[in-house]
Amino acid sequence: MARAPLLQLTQISLTFGGNPLFDGLDLAVQPGDRIALVGRNGSGKSTLMKVMAGLVEADRGEVIRAPGTTVGYMEQDPDMTGFDTLGAFAARGLEPGEMYRVERAAEGLKFDPARPVATASGGERRRAALAGLLAREPELMLLDEPTNHLDIHAIRWLEDELAATRAAYVMISHDRAFLRELSRATLWIDRGIVRRNEKGIDAFDAWRDTVWEEEDQQRHKLDRLIKAEGKWAVEGISARRKRNMGRVRALQDLRAERAGQIRRQGTADLAFESSTPSGKLVVEAKRISKSFGDLPIVRDFSLSVQRGDRVAFVGPNGAGKTTLLKLLLGEVPPDSGTIRLGTNLDIAVFDQTRAALDPEMTLWDALTNDPEARVSGRADQVMVRGQPRHVVGYLKDFLFDESQARAPVKALSGGEKARLLLARLMARQSNLLVLDEPTNDLDVETLDLLQEVLDDYDGTVLLVSHDRDFLDRVATTTVALEGQGRAVVYAGGWSDYQSQRQEVEAVEVKARAAPVERVKTAAVRSGLTFTEKHRLEALPDEIARLEAEIGKLAALLADAELYAREPAKFQKASAALAERQEKLSAAEEEWLTLEEKASA
């Protein structure tokens, strides 16, 4: 016997600012549902989730919960008034003795339950709200951007928790890898209509394109019918001197239907334009170290960034990714080592704190007050990559309405603030982009477009992100901050880093488990230090690994249609192949040098 829905929305209508957000909406959440809620920024995803949670009351319709069903909603900006610590807030509603649930979640989500609320950051507050929701174990969880402010390790912990739970959940997230891992159905909000597909996020793009194609066909048929009926109405008067009023009224209805169709919102007009090319060398760091008190950020770290590289920096929150960026840009001096910046650099920075946006300033002023974009003598224009543009027209490129131009920045959603910051950034010419968490709050479609724009950008990109899918599609090199000042350079994106890290760990385990006799045998070889002996023994495995990787990349590039089908993947694979071939030559040369020294 089928169970009743946990939550059912019937004929929901809701109007904001005179415009209907939803009208006659029906949907249900069943036991065990794992639903991705997607849609463009501003389409009403968070509002719909608040209606489901009972925090926003609809103008009309019913929200029905199954008797006894518990629903938990993750607050975007939790109100912690009256609570001294994050742990006390997260434990609200729990029975005495159940604090261990909060402590377990706090360990996975990486926050301190004893942290005073007064000194906690916004990210820590959100993690505490999420921990409290998980600890209470409701039958239905409503998760609005749960991965924001989580590092990759915490995101993977959350994935494991949600994969194991028996609860149903609806989730809004920009993180494709997170949605791909967990979603089993998709709710799509598009121009006030909510559609459901019984497949996860991987099927979304094809489903959306099919819906839009069918919509275009219906619109085309309607246009043809209106044209035919309009022709009849004109010719019928002359032929019969009398109208068939039924057909005239039908024509009026057709025209009303066509006028009432809501045009699809286009994609943001994203484009980065490179300025004069930088020198071939962009940044060179040689054996740099930096610590704050007893906390090491990097130790003895070296990196060479060449023109056109896409370098990603990954690691846990607090590991020092942003600090390392500032070191490489010369904004923070190293304790030791040297940093050399290349010539002719035009740097544009996307700040994760959105610090470049004054919340009290209007969108209009946020663009025209930027010294690099100001047009002398024209208060209504902004300089966009060397060409003057009207402020409103440029804002429309980034999907802002004319009515928003004079609205304050503080009225924008997180995704809209990210788009406005991108608008400021893309107005400039640059040859070095520094993107610190650019993916936060952007909808999936804008993320896809941003990735395509970065693929076409001629300059160099330094990137910090916890979005694994985005890293895989953009990065050609990954710098992993692994703790205690250890920063390691890997070829490729997140998945490449993971596979290489596993291989390195396997080699380290093998080396630790090697028989003592092997060490003794190596020790009798004259002319080598202990480190050189260990390196000589490790090099054959490293050479074999590089040869295997080169073989896989060569097989991938042997596909004659790869470039036409997936040009970004082709370029990434080509760069990885060249990099690994260079490493192989260096490893073979090092092995020969050490072998000759050992034999001498």
DOVOBA-457724 format. One record per residue (C-alpha): x, y, z. Coordinates in Angstrom, 2 decimals, decimal comma. Example, Ala and Ser with C-alpha at 12.3 -4.5 7.8 and 13.67 -1.06 7.14 Angstrom:
<pts>
X|Y|Z
12,30|-4,50|7,80
13,67|-1,06|7,14
</pts>
This chain:
<pts>
X|Y|Z
0,00|0,00|0,00
1,41|3,36|-1,05
2,33|5,71|1,80
0,93|9,22|1,96
3,26|12,05|0,91
5,33|13,57|3,69
4,50|17,03|2,34
2,00|18,19|-0,24
1,52|21,64|-1,77
-1,83|22,19|-3,45
-2,74|25,15|-5,69
-0,11|27,40|-4,13
-0,10|31,00|-5,36
2,37|33,60|-4,14
3,00|37,15|-5,30
6,06|39,26|-4,54
6,23|42,92|-5,53
3,17|42,69|-7,77
4,55|39,83|-9,87
3,29|36,27|-9,35
6,12|33,99|-8,30
3,95|30,87|-8,32
0,34|30,39|-9,43
-1,60|27,15|-8,94
1,50|25,18|-7,92
1,05|21,50|-7,01
3,84|19,23|-5,79
4,45|16,44|-3,32
7,47|15,04|-1,46
7,31|11,29|-0,91
9,06|9,21|1,78
12,64|8,50|0,69
12,72|11,27|-1,94
16,14|12,75|-2,71
15,33|15,83|-4,74
17,52|18,48|-6,32
15,69|21,83|-6,54
17,17|23,81|-9,43
16,45|27,01|-11,31
18,00|30,34|-12,20
19,03|32,77|-9,47
15,91|34,73|-8,55
13,51|32,07|-9,84
12,16|31,43|-6,33
14,02|28,33|-5,12
14,66|29,59|-1,58
11,16|31,09|-1,37
9,57|27,79|-2,39
11,65|25,99|0,23
10,44|28,46|2,88
6,84|27,82|1,82
7,51|24,09|2,25
8,99|24,77|5,69
6,02|26,93|6,72
8,16|30,07|7,08
6,46|31,94|4,20
2,69|31,92|3,90
1,24|31,59|0,41
-1,48|33,95|-0,81
-3,64|30,94|-1,68
-3,43|27,16|-1,47
-2,60|24,56|1,15
0,58|23,10|2,62
-0,25|19,69|4,08
2,09|17,56|6,19
1,43|13,91|6,90
0,39|13,47|10,56
3,41|13,25|12,85
5,92|14,19|10,13
8,90|16,22|11,34
10,36|18,73|8,89
13,75|20,38|9,37
14,84|23,50|7,51
18,43|24,70|7,30
18,52|28,44|7,85
20,70|30,54|5,53
21,16|33,17|8,25
20,31|31,48|11,56
19,08|33,65|14,44
21,14|32,58|17,48
19,74|35,14|19,89
19,66|33,69|23,40
22,35|31,06|22,80
25,86|31,44|24,21
27,66|28,88|22,05
27,28|27,26|18,65
26,82|23,89|20,33
23,97|25,17|22,52
22,19|26,48|19,41
22,73|23,24|17,48
21,46|21,14|20,43
18,14|23,00|20,78
15,22|20,60|20,78
17,34|17,56|21,63
16,81|15,41|24,69
19,35|15,58|27,54
22,20|13,20|26,77
21,94|13,63|22,98
24,66|16,27|22,71
26,93|13,57|21,27
24,97|13,87|18,00
25,90|17,54|17,73
29,53|16,79|18,60
29,71|14,09|15,93
28,27|16,45|13,29
30,57|19,25|14,47
33,59|17,00|13,92
32,45|16,15|10,40
31,50|19,74|9,51
34,58|21,18|11,22
33,41|23,72|13,76
33,90|24,05|17,50
30,64|23,60|19,49
32,20|25,61|22,34
32,76|28,65|20,10
30,86|31,67|21,51
28,10|32,83|19,18
29,37|36,41|19,52
32,73|35,56|17,90
31,54|32,99|15,34
31,80|33,72|11,62
28,86|33,46|9,24
30,23|30,16|7,93
30,53|28,70|11,43
26,96|29,73|12,21
25,70|27,99|9,08
27,65|24,84|9,92
26,14|24,85|13,41
22,65|25,18|11,92
23,33|22,24|9,61
24,74|20,17|12,49
21,60|20,83|14,54
19,38|19,76|11,68
21,29|16,51|11,18
21,32|15,82|14,94
17,52|16,16|15,21
17,03|13,59|12,40
13,76|14,92|10,91
11,84|12,77|8,43
12,13|15,52|5,80
15,15|17,82|5,48
15,02|21,07|3,49
18,61|22,06|2,68
19,26|25,48|1,14
22,87|25,60|-0,13
24,23|23,24|2,57
27,70|23,09|0,97
28,38|26,84|1,15
31,22|27,54|3,60
32,16|23,85|3,69
35,55|22,66|2,49
35,78|19,62|0,24
36,42|17,18|3,09
33,36|18,42|4,99
31,26|18,21|1,81
32,27|14,58|1,35
31,41|13,85|4,99
27,99|15,42|4,43
27,52|13,35|1,27
28,16|10,18|3,24
25,69|11,23|5,95
22,93|12,04|3,48
23,58|8,90|1,45
23,13|6,79|4,59
20,03|8,51|6,03
16,53|7,11|5,62
15,07|10,63|5,67
13,77|12,37|2,58
15,38|15,63|1,55
15,08|18,50|-0,90
18,32|20,36|-1,60
19,36|23,53|-3,36
23,03|23,56|-4,33
25,34|24,94|-7,00
27,69|21,97|-6,45
27,09|19,58|-9,35
29,26|16,83|-7,85
27,24|16,98|-4,62
23,91|16,85|-6,50
25,19|14,12|-8,81
26,11|11,95|-5,84
22,80|12,34|-3,99
19,88|13,37|-6,20
17,38|10,82|-7,46
14,76|13,30|-8,75
14,80|16,93|-9,91
12,40|19,82|-9,34
12,97|22,61|-11,86
11,55|26,11|-11,37
11,23|27,91|-14,68
9,19|31,13|-15,01
6,86|30,25|-12,16
6,28|26,65|-13,29
7,66|23,79|-11,22
8,33|20,60|-13,17
9,44|17,26|-11,75
11,66|14,67|-13,39
12,24|11,27|-11,76
15,96|11,37|-12,52
18,91|13,00|-10,82
20,86|16,10|-11,84
22,89|14,27|-14,52
19,74|14,09|-16,65
18,79|17,75|-16,10
20,48|19,39|-19,10
18,96|16,97|-21,64
15,54|17,21|-19,97
15,60|21,03|-19,90
16,64|21,22|-23,57
13,83|18,81|-24,55
11,24|20,90|-22,68
12,48|24,08|-24,33
12,54|22,47|-27,77
8,92|21,33|-27,37
8,00|24,80|-26,12
9,62|26,40|-29,20
7,71|24,04|-31,47
4,41|24,89|-29,79
5,17|28,60|-30,03
5,98|28,23|-33,72
2,69|26,40|-34,35
0,78|29,07|-32,44
2,45|31,85|-34,46
1,48|30,11|-37,72
-2,11|29,66|-36,54
-2,37|33,33|-35,52
-1,00|34,36|-38,92
-3,50|32,15|-40,78
-6,48|33,30|-38,71
-5,41|36,94|-39,03
-5,28|36,57|-42,81
-8,78|35,02|-42,80
-10,14|37,88|-40,68
-8,90|40,52|-43,15
-9,91|38,65|-46,33
-13,24|37,48|-44,87
-14,48|41,05|-44,46
-13,97|41,79|-48,12
-15,41|38,50|-49,33
-18,52|38,28|-47,17
-18,90|41,73|-45,64
-19,68|39,91|-42,44
-17,37|38,42|-39,86
-17,70|35,04|-38,26
-17,57|36,45|-34,75
-16,72|33,07|-33,22
-13,53|32,86|-35,26
-12,69|36,48|-34,47
-13,04|35,80|-30,76
-10,91|32,69|-31,19
-8,24|34,81|-32,91
-8,33|37,26|-30,00
-7,86|34,34|-27,58
-4,89|33,05|-29,59
-3,26|36,47|-29,53
-3,87|36,74|-25,77
-2,32|33,30|-25,25
0,75|34,29|-27,26
1,10|37,59|-25,39
0,79|35,78|-22,08
3,65|33,42|-22,76
6,63|34,31|-20,62
9,83|34,61|-22,57
12,68|32,52|-21,28
15,37|34,39|-19,44
18,53|34,40|-21,49
21,95|33,50|-20,17
24,18|36,12|-18,66
26,48|37,71|-21,25
29,73|36,68|-19,63
33,04|37,48|-21,29
36,58|38,08|-20,08
38,86|40,00|-22,41
42,60|39,75|-22,14
44,71|42,88|-22,20
48,21|42,96|-23,67
49,74|39,53|-23,03
51,85|39,17|-19,93
55,35|37,81|-20,02
55,74|34,05|-20,36
56,52|33,78|-16,64
53,63|35,02|-14,50
54,67|34,06|-10,96
57,72|32,22|-9,65
57,98|31,19|-5,99
61,23|29,63|-4,80
61,33|27,78|-1,47
58,97|30,19|0,28
57,79|29,70|3,86
55,15|31,56|5,84
53,77|31,10|9,34
51,51|33,05|11,65
52,74|32,34|15,16
52,80|28,56|15,55
50,57|28,03|12,49
52,56|27,19|9,34
50,92|28,10|6,02
53,62|26,83|3,65
57,12|25,48|4,16
59,81|25,36|1,50
57,21|25,70|-1,27
58,11|26,33|-4,91
55,83|26,99|-7,88
56,22|28,34|-11,40
53,10|29,73|-13,07
53,36|30,23|-16,83
51,15|32,36|-19,06
47,87|30,56|-19,79
48,03|28,22|-16,76
44,89|27,49|-14,72
46,12|26,83|-11,19
43,65|25,73|-8,50
44,34|25,89|-4,77
42,51|23,35|-2,60
42,54|22,35|1,03
40,52|22,49|4,25
39,04|25,74|5,51
41,73|27,62|7,40
44,59|25,86|5,61
45,75|29,16|4,12
44,61|29,08|0,48
43,79|32,79|0,35
47,01|33,63|2,20
49,02|31,63|-0,34
47,34|33,58|-3,13
48,34|36,85|-1,46
51,89|35,56|-1,07
52,11|34,74|-4,76
50,72|38,16|-5,72
53,21|39,98|-3,50
50,53|41,32|-1,14
51,97|39,43|1,83
55,76|38,96|2,24
57,11|35,45|2,86
59,16|34,70|5,97
61,80|33,17|3,73
62,31|32,38|0,07
61,69|34,59|-2,95
58,68|35,49|-5,13
59,09|37,01|-8,57
56,16|38,46|-10,53
56,28|38,47|-14,30
56,16|41,53|-16,51
53,18|43,47|-17,84
50,60|41,96|-15,45
47,01|43,34|-15,40
45,39|41,66|-12,39
41,64|41,35|-11,74
40,48|39,86|-8,42
37,18|38,18|-7,49
37,01|38,35|-3,68
35,10|35,61|-1,83
34,01|38,12|0,84
32,37|40,36|-1,80
34,31|43,17|-0,09
34,37|45,18|-3,33
30,60|45,73|-3,02
29,29|48,42|-0,67
25,92|47,08|0,61
24,45|50,59|0,82
25,46|51,50|-2,72
23,08|51,03|-5,66
23,91|48,65|-8,50
24,25|51,72|-10,75
26,85|53,31|-8,47
28,64|49,99|-7,88
29,54|50,03|-11,58
30,02|53,75|-12,30
32,04|54,42|-9,11
34,66|51,86|-10,07
37,69|53,99|-11,09
38,68|51,51|-13,78
35,21|51,54|-15,37
34,28|55,22|-15,02
33,57|57,18|-18,24
34,69|60,77|-17,83
31,78|63,21|-17,90
29,12|60,48|-18,34
27,35|59,40|-15,14
25,13|56,94|-17,03
27,88|54,98|-18,78
30,50|52,45|-17,81
33,65|51,48|-19,69
33,42|47,82|-20,66
36,64|46,35|-22,01
37,55|49,66|-23,64
34,08|50,54|-24,97
31,46|52,81|-23,27
28,16|51,09|-22,39
24,98|52,41|-20,79
24,77|51,19|-17,19
21,29|49,67|-17,55
22,20|47,88|-20,78
25,29|46,37|-19,19
23,32|45,28|-16,12
20,82|43,53|-18,40
23,73|41,50|-19,81
23,97|40,00|-16,32
20,21|39,37|-16,03
19,35|42,38|-13,87
16,06|44,22|-14,52
16,03|47,95|-15,17
14,12|48,38|-11,88
17,10|46,90|-9,98
19,58|49,48|-11,25
18,72|51,94|-8,46
18,19|49,26|-5,79
20,79|48,85|-3,03
23,33|46,02|-3,20
22,11|44,74|0,17
18,75|43,83|-1,42
20,43|41,29|-3,74
20,57|37,55|-3,17
23,92|35,83|-2,84
23,81|34,73|-6,48
22,92|38,24|-7,67
25,84|39,72|-5,70
28,16|37,21|-7,36
26,82|38,22|-10,79
27,30|41,93|-9,99
30,88|41,29|-8,90
31,47|39,38|-12,14
30,01|42,36|-14,05
32,58|44,66|-12,41
35,37|42,19|-13,04
34,47|41,55|-16,67
34,31|45,24|-17,48
38,08|45,33|-17,08
40,81|44,09|-19,36
43,20|41,73|-17,62
45,73|39,01|-18,23
45,71|37,47|-14,73
42,43|36,49|-13,06
42,41|35,71|-9,35
39,13|33,96|-8,46
38,62|33,29|-4,75
35,50|31,12|-4,37
33,73|32,44|-7,50
31,26|29,54|-7,58
29,45|30,31|-4,30
25,76|31,14|-4,89
25,88|30,94|-8,69
23,20|28,81|-10,35
24,26|25,73|-12,30
23,71|27,31|-15,73
25,79|30,41|-14,90
28,53|28,12|-13,56
28,55|26,22|-16,85
28,84|29,50|-18,75
31,63|30,77|-16,48
33,59|27,60|-17,16
33,21|28,11|-20,92
34,33|31,74|-20,61
37,44|30,72|-18,66
38,24|28,13|-21,34
38,30|30,94|-23,93
40,27|33,40|-21,76
43,79|33,99|-23,10
45,27|35,01|-19,77
46,25|33,12|-16,62
43,86|32,02|-13,86
44,54|31,44|-10,15
41,51|29,80|-8,58
40,29|28,83|-5,11
37,15|26,68|-5,03
35,52|23,78|-3,18
33,42|22,88|-6,24
34,97|19,61|-7,44
33,14|19,54|-10,77
34,22|23,12|-11,53
37,83|22,32|-10,59
37,84|19,30|-12,89
36,56|21,37|-15,81
38,86|24,38|-15,36
42,13|23,54|-13,58
45,26|22,33|-15,36
47,30|22,30|-12,14
46,18|21,76|-8,53
48,08|22,94|-5,46
46,89|20,99|-2,41
47,46|22,45|1,04
47,65|19,27|3,08
48,37|20,70|6,53
51,43|21,54|8,65
52,78|23,78|5,90
52,81|21,00|3,31
51,72|22,26|-0,13
52,02|19,82|-3,04
51,64|20,50|-6,76
49,65|18,01|-8,85
48,81|17,96|-12,56
45,15|18,38|-13,57
41,99|19,06|-11,57
40,40|17,59|-8,46
39,93|14,03|-9,76
43,50|13,98|-11,11
44,77|15,18|-7,72
42,82|12,45|-5,91
44,16|9,64|-8,10
47,75|10,92|-7,92
47,51|11,37|-4,14
46,39|7,77|-3,77
49,38|6,62|-5,79
51,75|8,72|-3,69
50,25|7,32|-0,47
50,67|3,77|-1,84
54,34|4,44|-2,57
54,84|5,93|0,92
53,21|2,89|2,54
55,35|0,57|0,44
58,49|2,47|1,41
57,62|2,33|5,12
56,96|-1,40|4,88
60,17|-2,21|2,97
62,37|-4,89|4,65
65,24|-3,63|6,74
67,61|-5,70|4,61
66,68|-3,60|1,56
67,69|-0,47|3,44
70,91|-2,13|4,61
71,72|-3,23|1,05
71,18|0,29|-0,20
73,22|1,69|2,66
76,39|-0,09|1,54
76,25|1,69|-1,79
78,90|4,37|-1,55
78,56|7,96|-2,63
74,84|8,45|-1,84
73,21|10,22|1,08
70,33|8,49|2,85
67,83|10,79|1,04
69,43|10,01|-2,33
69,33|6,26|-1,64
65,63|6,50|-0,80
65,01|8,59|-3,92
66,85|6,10|-6,15
64,67|3,28|-4,87
61,44|5,30|-5,34
62,17|6,54|-8,86
61,37|3,28|-10,74
57,81|3,27|-9,34
57,42|6,95|-10,18
58,68|6,36|-13,74
56,28|3,44|-14,16
53,37|5,57|-12,92
54,21|8,40|-15,32
54,51|5,96|-18,23
51,08|4,53|-17,38
49,52|8,00|-17,22
51,13|8,97|-20,53
49,67|5,82|-22,08
46,17|6,66|-20,86
46,38|10,26|-22,08
47,76|9,18|-25,45
44,86|6,73|-25,84
42,39|9,49|-25,00
43,91|11,92|-27,50
43,89|9,20|-30,17
40,16|9,79|-30,47
39,99|11,81|-33,69
36,67|13,40|-32,74
37,65|14,46|-29,21
38,66|18,01|-30,17
35,43|18,71|-32,05
33,28|17,06|-29,38
34,97|18,32|-26,20
37,61|20,97|-27,00
38,17|21,84|-23,32
38,84|18,21|-22,44
41,20|17,91|-25,44
43,20|20,97|-24,34
43,34|19,76|-20,75
44,50|16,29|-21,80
47,12|17,76|-24,17
48,51|19,98|-21,42
48,56|17,07|-18,97
50,34|14,86|-21,53
53,05|17,47|-22,14
53,48|18,00|-18,41
53,81|14,27|-17,65
56,26|13,76|-20,55
58,40|16,55|-19,10
58,23|14,94|-15,64
59,14|11,54|-17,10
62,24|12,95|-18,81
63,28|14,65|-15,57
62,70|11,47|-13,53
64,68|9,33|-15,98
67,55|11,85|-15,97
67,51|11,94|-12,16
67,60|8,13|-12,00
70,59|7,96|-14,37
72,45|10,60|-12,36
71,86|8,82|-9,04
72,65|5,38|-10,48
75,97|6,63|-11,85
76,79|8,25|-8,51
75,93|5,06|-6,63
78,08|2,93|-8,96
81,09|5,22|-8,76
</pts>
